[in-house]
Amino acid sequence: MAIALAREWFARPAPEVAPDLIGCLLVRRHPNGQMYRGRIVETEAYMAGDPACHGYRRQTPRNAPMFAAAGTIYVYQIYGVHHCLNIVSDRPQVASAVLIRALEMITPTLPARSAAGPGKLCHLLAIDRQLSGTVLGEATGLWIEPPPHAVVGTVVQTRRIGISQGQEIPWRWYLQGNAAVSRYS
């Protein structure tokens, strides 16, 4: 296994972590040993004071992982169907996390757009709320590795998508021209 990013790496505000995740590899190992690898090509940041953040009002049993230590996994479900993967950032008791919006799959035989969107990537990698509150690493079978090489292309910063509040906040980053990005705008 390549070296996974240390929990301390995530101990920064989400708007600093999110763009730095572009080009990193998200690795998922299932109990049967099957592994998937995808290059992170799109992220969004959410943190305290942001009306779109799940921890904006207060901590609840549903969003409690978002208030945990950096490197904690926070998974929530939308529309009662799709799961979304977030990595907690900053420090404990501060609602701050990065949504992994899209991966460019580098596992052979998988189409490039098979993880082009937060719901698609969670479905493909069998990520659900059972992982919420656990920590990135070999024990959970989910970790993030540094980029194997420099990111080729332009990382674009823009407004977040798919939310009803805080749309004007420019906390979405994506790799311009990459086919796996969920949506350009």
C-alpha positions as CSV (number, residue, x, y, z in Angstrom):
1,M,0.0,0.0,0.0
2,A,1.2,3.5,-0.7
3,I,1.4,5.9,2.1
4,A,-2.0,7.3,3.2
5,L,-2.4,10.9,4.1
6,A,-2.1,11.4,7.9
7,R,-5.1,12.6,9.9
8,E,-3.1,15.8,10.7
9,W,-3.1,16.6,7.0
10,F,-6.9,17.1,7.2
11,A,-6.6,19.3,10.3
12,R,-7.2,22.6,8.4
13,P,-10.4,24.4,7.4
14,A,-12.3,22.7,4.7
15,P,-11.8,25.4,2.1
16,E,-8.0,24.8,2.4
17,V,-8.3,21.0,2.3
18,A,-10.8,20.7,-0.6
19,P,-8.5,22.0,-3.4
20,D,-5.5,20.1,-2.1
21,L,-7.5,16.9,-2.5
22,I,-7.7,17.3,-6.3
23,G,-5.4,14.7,-7.8
24,C,-5.2,12.6,-4.6
25,L,-6.2,8.9,-4.8
26,L,-9.3,7.6,-2.9
27,V,-8.8,3.9,-2.2
28,R,-11.5,1.5,-1.2
29,R,-10.6,-2.1,-0.1
30,H,-13.5,-4.5,0.5
31,P,-13.4,-7.3,3.0
32,N,-12.9,-9.8,0.1
33,G,-9.7,-8.0,-0.9
34,Q,-11.2,-6.3,-4.0
35,M,-9.7,-2.8,-4.4
36,Y,-10.8,0.3,-6.3
37,R,-8.7,3.4,-6.9
38,G,-9.9,6.7,-8.2
39,R,-8.3,10.1,-8.6
40,I,-10.3,12.9,-6.9
41,V,-11.3,15.4,-9.6
42,E,-14.0,17.3,-7.8
43,T,-14.6,18.5,-4.2
44,E,-16.7,20.9,-2.2
45,A,-16.1,22.5,1.2
46,Y,-18.6,23.0,4.0
47,M,-17.9,24.5,7.4
48,A,-19.4,26.3,10.4
49,G,-21.1,29.6,9.5
50,D,-22.1,28.2,6.1
51,P,-25.9,27.8,5.8
52,A,-25.4,24.8,3.5
53,C,-23.3,23.0,6.1
54,H,-25.1,20.1,8.0
55,G,-23.6,21.5,11.2
56,Y,-24.8,25.0,10.6
57,R,-27.4,25.1,13.3
58,R,-26.1,22.5,15.9
59,Q,-24.8,19.1,16.4
60,T,-27.3,16.2,16.0
61,P,-27.0,12.4,16.0
62,R,-27.1,12.5,12.2
63,N,-24.3,15.1,11.7
64,A,-22.2,14.2,14.8
65,P,-19.3,12.7,12.8
66,M,-18.9,16.2,11.2
67,F,-17.8,17.5,14.6
68,A,-15.2,14.7,15.1
69,A,-11.5,14.8,14.6
70,A,-9.9,15.5,11.2
71,G,-9.8,12.4,9.0
72,T,-13.2,11.1,10.2
73,I,-15.6,9.8,7.6
74,Y,-19.0,11.5,7.4
75,V,-21.5,9.8,5.2
76,Y,-25.1,11.1,4.8
77,Q,-28.0,10.0,2.6
78,I,-29.9,12.3,0.2
79,Y,-33.3,11.7,-1.3
80,G,-33.5,8.5,0.8
81,V,-31.4,6.8,-1.9
82,H,-27.9,8.3,-2.6
83,H,-25.0,8.4,-0.1
84,C,-22.4,11.2,-0.1
85,L,-18.9,10.8,1.2
86,N,-17.3,13.6,3.2
87,I,-13.9,13.8,5.0
88,V,-14.0,15.8,8.2
89,S,-11.4,18.5,8.5
90,D,-10.3,21.3,10.9
91,R,-10.5,20.4,14.6
92,P,-12.9,18.6,16.9
93,Q,-16.2,20.3,17.7
94,V,-15.9,22.5,14.6
95,A,-18.3,21.5,11.8
96,S,-16.0,21.3,8.8
97,A,-15.9,18.7,6.0
98,V,-15.0,18.1,2.3
99,L,-17.5,16.4,0.1
100,I,-15.8,14.2,-2.5
101,R,-18.0,14.9,-5.6
102,A,-16.3,12.9,-8.3
103,L,-13.5,10.4,-9.0
104,E,-11.8,9.5,-12.2
105,M,-11.5,5.7,-11.8
106,I,-8.1,4.3,-12.5
107,T,-9.0,0.7,-11.6
108,P,-8.9,-1.2,-14.9
109,T,-12.2,-2.1,-16.6
110,L,-14.1,0.7,-15.0
111,P,-15.4,3.5,-17.3
112,A,-14.0,7.0,-16.5
113,R,-17.5,8.4,-15.5
114,S,-18.5,5.5,-13.3
115,A,-17.9,7.7,-10.2
116,A,-18.9,11.0,-11.8
117,G,-21.0,12.4,-8.9
118,P,-21.2,11.8,-5.2
119,G,-24.0,9.3,-5.3
120,K,-22.4,7.3,-8.2
121,L,-19.0,7.1,-6.4
122,C,-20.6,5.9,-3.2
123,H,-22.7,3.3,-5.0
124,L,-19.7,2.0,-7.0
125,L,-17.4,1.8,-3.9
126,A,-20.2,0.5,-1.6
127,I,-19.9,3.4,0.8
128,D,-22.8,3.9,3.1
129,R,-23.7,5.3,6.5
130,Q,-22.1,2.3,8.2
131,L,-18.7,4.0,7.6
132,S,-19.9,7.3,9.0
133,G,-18.0,8.1,12.2
134,T,-15.1,5.8,11.4
135,V,-11.6,7.0,10.5
136,L,-9.9,6.9,7.2
137,G,-7.3,4.0,7.1
138,E,-6.7,0.4,6.5
139,A,-9.0,-0.7,9.3
140,T,-12.0,0.8,7.5
141,G,-10.9,-0.1,4.1
142,L,-11.1,3.5,2.9
143,W,-8.1,5.9,2.7
144,I,-6.7,8.7,0.7
145,E,-3.2,8.7,-0.8
146,P,-1.2,11.7,-2.0
147,P,-1.2,12.3,-5.8
148,P,1.2,9.9,-7.5
149,H,2.4,12.8,-9.7
150,A,1.7,16.5,-10.2
151,V,-1.8,17.4,-11.2
152,V,-2.0,17.9,-15.0
153,G,-4.5,20.6,-15.9
154,T,-6.2,23.5,-14.4
155,V,-8.0,23.3,-11.1
156,V,-11.1,25.6,-11.3
157,Q,-12.7,27.2,-8.3
158,T,-16.4,28.0,-8.6
159,R,-19.7,28.0,-6.8
160,R,-21.1,24.8,-5.2
161,I,-23.9,23.0,-7.0
162,G,-27.0,21.0,-5.9
163,I,-27.7,23.0,-2.7
164,S,-30.5,25.5,-1.9
165,Q,-28.5,27.8,0.5
166,G,-25.0,29.2,0.2
167,Q,-24.9,28.7,-3.5
168,E,-22.9,31.9,-3.9
169,I,-20.0,30.6,-1.8
170,P,-17.1,29.6,-4.2
171,W,-16.1,26.4,-2.4
172,R,-16.2,23.9,-5.3
173,W,-13.1,22.8,-7.1
174,Y,-12.8,20.6,-10.1
175,L,-10.2,19.5,-12.7
176,Q,-11.0,21.4,-15.9
177,G,-11.7,19.2,-18.9
178,N,-11.7,15.9,-16.9
179,A,-14.5,13.6,-18.2
180,A,-15.3,12.4,-14.7
181,V,-16.3,15.8,-13.3
182,S,-20.0,15.6,-12.3
183,R,-21.0,18.8,-14.0
184,Y,-19.3,21.9,-15.4
185,S,-20.5,25.3,-14.4
